[in-house]
């Protein structure tokens, strides 16, 4: 959330960017759909997931912005539902910097990925789903 400097509070530029550029998810029916998170984090250390939003350029894909806040290089373990095709690191224009290697994990039925993040780095990951499905219906309403 963005706080005004008029009363001496800290102004969060990330919070203001969320206010300005991230479309709100609106649900028009009385019962919102039951959606399990497609992404689970393990060993997150000093990484703060900032926001999740749909991709502007890839139908059915979504982005997660990660901030390293303690000045330490860390490796984050991410679990993604197996129905997703790949997890990528992208730049601010959503151009692929690196496609992450998938490690099937039979313990929880999700695919495991490891993301190395440098100190104070802001990293955006993109989950791409080419197989369609219910998430495309939900994310499609954000476009």
Residue, then its C-alpha position, 0 to 999 in steps of 0.5 A: x500500500x502507498x503511504x503519503x509523505x505528508x504525514x511522515x509515513x514511508x512512500x512505497x513505490x512498489x505499493x504505488x505501482x500496484x495501485x496504478x498498474x495492476x488490475x483488480x480482480x473482480x468477482x461478480x457472482x456471490x460465490x467466488x470460484x475456489x482456486x488453489x494457488x498454482x504456486x507454492x514457495x519453499x525455502x523463501x528466505x529473504x524473498x518477498x513475493x510482491x504481486x501476481x498478475x496476468x501476462x500482457x502478452x501470453x494468454x493464460x500465463x501469469x507473472x509473480x514479482x519477487x524482491x530480495x530485501x536483505x542483501x543476500x543471494x538466495x535460492x528459492x524453491x518454487x512448486x508449480x502445479x504440473x498442468x503448467x508447461x514451464x516457468x521462466x524468468x522474464x524481464x520487464x517487457x516479458x522477454x524470456x531471460x531464462x527458462x527454469x529447469x523442471x524437477x518432477x516431485x512425486x511428494x506433492x504432485x507439483x513440479x519443482x523449480x529453483x530460482x537463484x536471486x542475487x542480493x537486492x534483485x527484483x526478479x519476475x517469474x512467468x508461469x506459462x500454460x499452453x494446455x488451457x483450462x480453468x485458469x485461462x477463464x479466470x485470468x482472461x477476465x483481467x485482460 
